[in-house]
Amino acid sequence: MVRRPSFAAAMPTAEKRVEAKSVSSGSIRSVEITAPGRAEVLTRPRPQGRPADGHVRVRMLAVGICGTDLSLASGSRTPPELPWRLGHEGVGEITEVGSGAEGWAIGDRVALEPNITCGRCEYCLRGMTSACVSRLSAGVLTQPGFLAEVVDHPSGFCHRVPAGIPVERAVCAEPLAVAAAAIRRTELHGGEDVLIIGAGAQGLLAILVLVDLGYRPWVSEPDETRLRLAVELGARAFVPSAGPAPQVVIDAAGVSKGLAAVVDQLSPFAKVTIVGEDQDRLGASSFDIVQRQLSIRGSFIYEHPNDMATAVAMLNELPSEGIVGPGLSLNDLPEFFARRRASRPGVKQWVDLQA
């Protein structure tokens, strides 16, 4: 049996910096980018009145920190406007239910799906919602994110968290949906040698999914601490020229040299699914791709609603808390973002709003 390690236990314009842990009942705390490279904890008026039709009001319990949040907070990626509230990996508890939000009740715990699709465009009607032409994106592109004590969210993009799931596991639901969707799109047949490139959060979550499917994947990762965790989760360290020729690759590294480092070790006709993103050109040469007759595809987010719903159901079995560090507080975040990946245990960082 594989041992599962764990590292731990529309926006108002008024603005006011806060240092206290909590604020008055008429206000909430929110983490927002206020200038390039600067994030602050601000007070905002608490949402008033009943939620909009089809929406629920959610007291946030936990929010995951993604590489996208780090890029936005550092200024290397430009937010849509300033100030801008971060966070797109959220779990919370419903406190109010708007008209038309059938099936939900106060006290329900939910994982929030941040990519809000129209359901009417060509791609949505074909079940390819990841390419929705009118997609709204909380915390990244179009909507304020989840790093606040209270948010309103469309009820159709909420997913009930199974009873008994610890919040530090549930906070991985959205990135787990990304990893599981990439594996689904790869169309495994069973028994293939699968190589994961990169043991960051996406790579580690992909390992958990593959192990649950009965695979013992290989992993290529230069960082010894992350490689060790990947092995503890059930993977095997990939040593070029010493292991098998993988037939399937999940590239979760997001660096151009990741695929380039292993491409000449792959089996002919290998399938490569790229999840990690950067702005550089693909490191593998066309010569290697053609000579090995590789099939390469990108996998962007997931399809609504099934992929997110499937990932939330997976939380019953997958101990994703094994990749997270201790929860940060909201007031920790400005310093955390300023340091950019401050030295902390865990690969996946998250904010604990329960305290």
C-alpha positions as CSV (number, residue, x, y, z in Angstrom):
1,M,0.0,0.0,0.0
2,V,1.3,3.5,-0.9
3,R,1.9,5.7,2.1
4,R,0.1,9.0,1.8
5,P,2.2,11.8,3.3
6,S,0.9,15.1,4.6
7,F,2.8,18.3,5.3
8,A,0.2,19.7,7.7
9,A,-2.2,19.7,9.6
10,A,-19.3,43.8,-8.6
11,M,-16.6,45.1,-6.2
12,P,-17.2,48.3,-4.1
13,T,-14.9,51.3,-4.5
14,A,-14.4,52.1,-0.8
15,E,-11.0,51.1,0.4
16,K,-9.4,50.8,3.8
17,R,-6.2,48.9,4.9
18,V,-6.6,46.7,7.9
19,E,-4.2,44.9,10.2
20,A,-6.7,43.3,12.6
21,K,-7.6,39.6,12.3
22,S,-11.3,40.4,12.0
23,V,-13.5,43.4,11.2
24,S,-17.0,44.6,12.1
25,S,-20.0,42.5,11.1
26,G,-20.8,45.1,8.4
27,S,-17.5,44.6,6.7
28,I,-15.4,41.8,5.3
29,R,-11.7,41.4,4.6
30,S,-10.6,41.0,1.0
31,V,-7.1,40.4,-0.5
32,E,-6.6,42.5,-3.5
33,I,-3.8,43.7,-5.8
34,T,-3.6,47.5,-5.4
35,A,-0.6,48.2,-7.6
36,P,1.8,46.2,-9.7
37,G,3.6,43.9,-7.4
38,R,1.6,44.8,-4.3
39,A,-1.2,42.9,-2.6
40,E,-3.1,44.2,0.5
41,V,-5.8,43.2,2.9
42,L,-8.7,45.6,2.5
43,T,-12.0,46.1,4.2
44,R,-15.1,46.0,2.0
45,P,-18.8,46.3,2.8
46,R,-20.4,42.9,3.4
47,P,-22.8,41.9,0.6
48,Q,-26.3,43.2,1.5
49,G,-29.8,42.1,0.6
50,R,-30.7,38.7,-0.9
51,P,-28.3,37.1,-3.4
52,A,-29.1,37.7,-7.1
53,D,-31.5,35.2,-8.8
54,G,-29.7,31.9,-9.2
55,H,-26.9,32.8,-6.8
56,V,-25.9,31.7,-3.4
57,R,-24.0,33.6,-0.7
58,V,-20.9,31.7,0.6
59,R,-18.8,32.2,3.7
60,M,-15.4,31.2,2.4
61,L,-13.6,28.5,4.3
62,A,-10.5,28.0,2.2
63,V,-8.9,29.3,-1.0
64,G,-6.0,27.7,-2.8
65,I,-3.0,29.7,-4.1
66,C,-2.2,29.0,-7.7
67,G,0.8,30.0,-9.9
68,T,-1.6,32.4,-11.7
69,D,-2.2,34.2,-8.4
70,L,1.5,34.5,-7.9
71,S,2.0,35.9,-11.4
72,L,-0.8,38.5,-10.9
73,A,0.4,39.5,-7.5
74,S,4.0,40.0,-8.6
75,G,3.0,42.1,-11.6
76,S,4.4,39.6,-14.2
77,R,0.8,39.1,-15.3
78,T,-1.5,42.1,-15.6
79,P,-4.9,42.0,-13.8
80,P,-8.0,43.3,-15.6
81,E,-8.2,46.3,-13.4
82,L,-6.9,47.7,-10.1
83,P,-7.7,47.0,-7.4
84,W,-8.2,43.3,-8.2
85,R,-9.3,40.5,-5.9
86,L,-7.4,37.3,-6.3
87,G,-8.4,33.6,-5.8
88,H,-10.1,31.0,-8.0
89,E,-9.8,27.8,-6.0
90,G,-12.5,28.2,-3.3
91,V,-14.4,26.2,-0.8
92,G,-17.1,27.6,1.5
93,E,-20.4,27.2,3.3
94,I,-23.7,28.6,2.0
95,T,-25.2,31.3,4.2
96,E,-28.0,32.6,2.0
97,V,-29.8,31.2,-1.1
98,G,-31.2,33.4,-3.8
99,S,-34.4,32.9,-5.7
100,G,-34.2,30.2,-8.3
101,A,-31.2,28.5,-6.7
102,E,-33.0,25.3,-6.2
103,G,-31.4,22.3,-4.4
104,W,-29.3,24.4,-2.1
105,A,-29.7,25.0,1.6
106,I,-28.0,27.1,4.3
107,G,-25.0,25.2,5.7
108,D,-24.2,23.3,2.5
109,R,-20.4,23.0,1.9
110,V,-19.5,23.7,-1.7
111,A,-16.5,23.9,-4.0
112,L,-16.8,26.9,-6.3
113,E,-16.2,26.4,-10.0
114,P,-14.6,29.7,-11.1
115,N,-15.0,29.3,-14.9
116,I,-18.6,30.4,-15.6
117,T,-19.7,29.4,-19.0
118,C,-22.6,30.7,-21.1
119,G,-24.2,27.3,-22.0
120,R,-25.4,28.8,-25.4
121,C,-22.4,29.2,-27.7
122,E,-21.3,26.6,-30.2
123,Y,-18.6,25.1,-27.9
124,C,-20.9,24.9,-24.9
125,L,-23.6,23.2,-26.9
126,R,-21.0,20.7,-28.1
127,G,-19.9,20.0,-24.5
128,M,-16.6,21.8,-25.0
129,T,-17.2,24.5,-22.4
130,S,-13.5,25.1,-21.9
131,A,-13.6,27.0,-25.2
132,C,-16.7,29.0,-24.3
133,V,-16.6,32.3,-26.2
134,S,-18.3,34.2,-23.3
135,R,-16.5,32.5,-20.4
136,L,-16.3,34.4,-17.1
137,S,-13.2,33.8,-15.0
138,A,-13.3,34.6,-11.3
139,G,-10.1,35.9,-9.9
140,V,-8.2,35.8,-13.2
141,L,-9.9,37.5,-16.2
142,T,-13.3,39.0,-15.6
143,Q,-14.8,38.6,-12.1
144,P,-13.4,39.4,-8.6
145,G,-12.0,36.2,-7.0
146,F,-12.7,34.2,-3.9
147,L,-10.1,35.7,-1.5
148,A,-12.6,37.4,0.7
149,E,-14.6,36.3,3.7
150,V,-17.9,36.3,1.9
151,V,-18.7,36.0,-1.9
152,D,-21.8,35.5,-4.0
153,H,-21.6,32.8,-6.8
154,P,-23.9,31.3,-9.4
155,S,-25.5,28.2,-7.8
156,G,-25.0,26.2,-11.1
157,F,-21.3,26.5,-10.6
158,C,-21.3,25.2,-7.0
159,H,-20.5,21.6,-6.2
160,R,-21.5,19.9,-2.9
161,V,-18.5,18.7,-1.0
162,P,-19.0,15.2,0.5
163,A,-19.6,15.0,4.2
164,G,-16.5,14.5,6.3
165,I,-14.0,15.8,3.8
166,P,-11.4,18.0,5.6
167,V,-11.1,21.5,4.2
168,E,-7.4,21.1,3.4
169,R,-8.4,18.3,1.0
170,A,-11.4,20.0,-0.4
171,V,-9.4,23.1,-1.3
172,C,-7.7,21.0,-4.0
173,A,-11.0,20.4,-5.8
174,E,-10.5,22.9,-8.7
175,P,-6.9,22.1,-9.5
176,L,-7.7,18.4,-9.2
177,A,-10.4,18.9,-11.9
178,V,-7.7,20.4,-14.2
179,A,-5.4,17.3,-13.6
180,A,-8.2,14.8,-13.9
181,A,-9.5,16.4,-17.1
182,A,-6.0,16.2,-18.7
183,I,-5.9,12.5,-17.9
184,R,-9.4,11.9,-19.2
185,R,-8.5,13.7,-22.5
186,T,-5.4,11.6,-22.9
187,E,-7.6,8.5,-23.3
188,L,-5.7,5.9,-21.4
189,H,-6.3,2.2,-22.3
190,G,-4.7,0.6,-19.2
191,G,-1.2,-0.7,-18.7
192,E,0.7,2.1,-20.4
193,D,3.9,3.5,-18.9
194,V,2.9,7.0,-18.0
195,L,5.5,9.8,-17.4
196,I,4.6,12.9,-15.4
197,I,6.9,15.9,-16.2
198,G,7.0,18.1,-13.1
199,A,6.0,17.4,-9.5
200,G,4.4,20.7,-8.7
201,A,0.8,20.8,-7.6
202,Q,-0.6,19.7,-11.0
203,G,1.9,16.9,-11.4
204,L,1.3,15.6,-7.9
205,L,-2.5,15.7,-8.3
206,A,-2.1,13.8,-11.6
207,I,0.0,11.2,-9.8
208,L,-2.8,10.8,-7.2
209,V,-5.4,10.3,-10.0
210,L,-3.2,7.8,-11.9
211,V,-2.4,5.8,-8.8
212,D,-6.1,5.6,-8.0
213,L,-6.7,4.3,-11.6
214,G,-4.1,1.5,-10.9
215,Y,-1.1,3.0,-12.5
216,R,2.4,3.5,-11.0
217,P,3.5,6.5,-13.1
218,W,7.0,7.7,-13.7
219,V,8.0,11.3,-12.7
220,S,10.7,13.6,-14.0
221,E,11.4,16.4,-11.5
222,P,14.7,18.2,-10.7
223,D,13.8,19.3,-7.2
224,E,14.7,16.5,-4.7
225,T,12.0,17.4,-2.2
226,R,9.2,17.4,-4.7
227,L,10.6,14.2,-6.3
228,R,10.6,12.5,-2.9
229,L,7.0,13.5,-2.3
230,A,6.0,12.2,-5.7
231,V,7.6,8.8,-4.9
232,E,5.8,8.7,-1.6
233,L,2.5,9.3,-3.4
234,G,3.1,6.3,-5.6
235,A,5.3,7.4,-8.5
236,R,8.7,6.2,-9.6
237,A,11.6,8.5,-10.4
238,F,12.3,8.6,-14.1
239,V,16.0,8.2,-15.1
240,P,16.6,8.7,-18.8
241,S,18.0,5.6,-20.5
242,A,17.5,3.6,-17.4
243,G,13.7,3.1,-17.5
244,P,11.1,2.2,-20.0
245,A,10.2,4.2,-23.0
246,P,6.9,6.0,-21.9
247,Q,3.9,5.6,-24.1
248,V,2.0,8.5,-22.4
249,V,3.3,11.9,-21.1
250,I,1.5,14.4,-18.9
251,D,3.5,17.6,-19.1
252,A,2.6,19.5,-15.9
253,A,5.9,21.5,-15.7
254,G,5.0,24.6,-17.7
255,V,8.7,25.0,-18.8
256,S,9.8,24.5,-22.4
257,K,12.8,22.4,-21.5
258,G,10.7,19.8,-19.6
259,L,9.5,17.9,-22.7
260,A,12.8,18.5,-24.4
261,A,14.7,16.7,-21.7
262,V,12.8,13.5,-22.2
263,V,11.5,13.5,-25.8
264,D,14.2,11.2,-27.1
265,Q,13.3,8.7,-24.5
266,L,9.7,8.3,-25.5
267,S,8.1,5.4,-27.3
268,P,7.2,5.7,-30.9
269,F,3.6,7.0,-31.2
270,A,3.6,8.3,-27.6
271,K,0.8,10.6,-26.6
272,V,1.8,13.9,-24.9
273,T,-0.8,16.0,-23.1
274,I,0.5,19.4,-22.0
275,V,-1.1,21.0,-19.0
276,G,1.6,23.4,-17.7
277,E,1.8,26.7,-19.6
278,D,4.5,29.3,-20.2
279,Q,5.2,31.9,-23.0
280,D,8.3,30.1,-24.4
281,R,8.2,27.9,-27.5
282,L,7.8,24.2,-27.1
283,G,11.3,22.8,-26.3
284,A,11.0,19.6,-28.3
285,S,12.3,19.8,-31.9
286,S,10.0,19.0,-34.9
287,F,12.6,16.4,-35.8
288,D,12.0,14.5,-32.6
289,I,8.2,14.9,-32.8
290,V,8.1,13.7,-36.4
291,Q,10.6,10.9,-36.0
292,R,8.8,9.5,-33.0
293,Q,5.4,10.3,-34.5
294,L,4.2,11.8,-31.3
295,S,0.6,12.9,-30.7
296,I,0.7,16.3,-28.8
297,R,-2.4,18.0,-27.4
298,G,-3.0,20.8,-25.0
299,S,-5.4,20.4,-22.1
300,F,-7.0,23.7,-20.9
301,I,-9.0,23.7,-17.6
302,Y,-12.0,21.3,-17.8
303,E,-15.5,20.9,-19.1
304,H,-18.6,22.1,-17.1
305,P,-20.1,20.5,-15.1
306,N,-18.9,17.0,-15.3
307,D,-15.1,17.4,-14.8
308,M,-15.5,19.5,-11.7
309,A,-18.2,17.3,-10.3
310,T,-16.1,14.2,-10.9
311,A,-13.1,15.9,-9.1
312,V,-15.2,16.7,-6.1
313,A,-16.4,13.1,-5.9
314,M,-12.8,11.9,-6.1
315,L,-12.1,13.7,-2.8
316,N,-13.7,10.8,-1.1
317,E,-10.7,8.6,-2.1
318,L,-7.8,10.9,-3.0
319,P,-5.9,12.3,0.0
320,S,-4.9,15.6,-1.7
321,E,-4.1,17.1,1.6
322,G,-0.8,15.3,1.3
323,I,0.5,18.0,-1.0
324,V,-0.6,21.1,0.9
325,G,1.3,23.1,3.5
326,P,-0.2,24.6,6.7
327,G,-3.0,27.1,6.0
328,L,-2.1,30.8,5.7
329,S,-4.3,33.5,7.2
330,L,-5.6,36.4,5.0
331,N,-3.3,38.7,6.9
332,D,-0.3,36.5,5.9
333,L,-0.9,37.0,2.2
334,P,0.7,40.4,1.5
335,E,4.0,39.2,2.8
336,F,3.7,35.8,1.2
337,F,3.0,37.3,-2.2
338,A,5.8,39.8,-1.7
339,R,8.3,37.0,-1.1
340,R,7.1,35.0,-4.0
341,R,7.0,31.3,-2.9
342,A,8.5,31.9,0.5
343,S,10.1,28.8,2.0
344,R,7.2,26.8,3.5
345,P,6.4,23.2,3.8
346,G,4.1,21.8,1.2
347,V,3.9,22.2,-2.6
348,K,0.3,23.5,-2.7
349,Q,-0.3,26.6,-0.5
350,W,-3.7,27.7,0.7
351,V,-5.5,30.2,2.9
352,D,-7.5,29.0,5.9
353,L,-10.5,31.4,6.5
354,Q,-12.0,29.3,9.3
355,A,-10.0,31.0,12.1
